Amino acid sequence: MKVLITGASSGIGAACAEKFAENGHTLILMARRADRLEKLKSKYKNCYTFAQDVSDLVSLEKTIKENASLFLDIDVVINNAGLALGLNKFQDSKISDLETMIDTNFKALVFISKLILPFFLQRNAGHIINLGSVAARWNYPQGHIYCATKSAVHALTQSMRYDLLGTNIRVSEISPGMVETEFSEVRLGDADKAKKVYAGMKPLTSFDIAESIYWISQRPAHVNIQELVIYPTAQAAPGFVHRD
C-alpha cells in the first residue's frame, strides 16, 4: 500500500507515518518543515518526502505533475495538515490567523483531494481519510474559524461520498477530541499555557489516532467507515472535561 500523508512532520501525521511504516507500507510525506522530513526519510524505508505547503495550489500542482509516476498509484490519502491559531473572540482575532486556518485546514484538503482523485478514478480504487474534529459539530466559544473549517471538512467529506457513490473509492472522516500534540502550543504560542490545557486529565495521544486511521484503512474494500468520533474518557464534549 502507498500512503500520502500531509502535515507529516509532527503530531498525528508523524504517528501515522510510523504506524504505516512499521506495517511495511510505502510513504509519501508532505510538510513545511524540511528538516523534520529529512529525519523521517532517513528513519523509514520506501519513504518519499516533499517540503510542501499544501495550501499553495500552484506549487502543489507542480510537485504532483513532476512526480506523476509516484503519485498515480497512491492507495490512501490522509488529509492531516491543520492547525488552530489564537483563542480569542472572533471580533478580536487577526485576519492573518483566520486566513492561515482556512488555507491549511480546508483549502489544502480540497486541493490534495482534487488533484489525487483523477488517479483514483482511473483505477476505480483509493481511500481519502480526512482529519476532522469534534469541533465541527460541537462548537465552542472563541473557536469560530477553527470550528468553521472543521465543519467544512465534515460537510465536504459527506458530499464527496455522495458524488463518488457507484465507484470503489472510499471517503472517511476521523474526528478526535483532545489530543496532546503541538496543537495547543501552536494555538496559544506558549508551552506552559499549552500544558495547562491537559492538566489533571489524560488526553488522547497522536498514536491513539494513528492506530484508528490505520484500522480504517485496513477494512475490506466493501466497508467504508464514514465517520469515527474519538474522545478521551475524561472528555464528553469541548468544554466538558473531568480533571482530577
Buried (B, 14 or more C-beta within 10 A) or exposed (E): BBBBBBBBBBBBBBBBBBBBBEEEBBBBBBBBEEEBBEEBBEEBEEBBBBBBBBBBBEEBEEBBEEEEEBBBEBBBBBBBBBBBBBBEEEEEBEEEBBBBBBBBBBBBBBBBBEBBBEBBEEEEBBBBBBBBBBBBBBBBEEBBBBBBBBBBBBEBBBEBBEEBEEEBBBBBBBBBBBBBBBBBBBBBEEEEEBEEBBEEBBBBBBBBBBBBBBEBBEEEEEEBBEBBBBBBEBBEEBEEBEEE
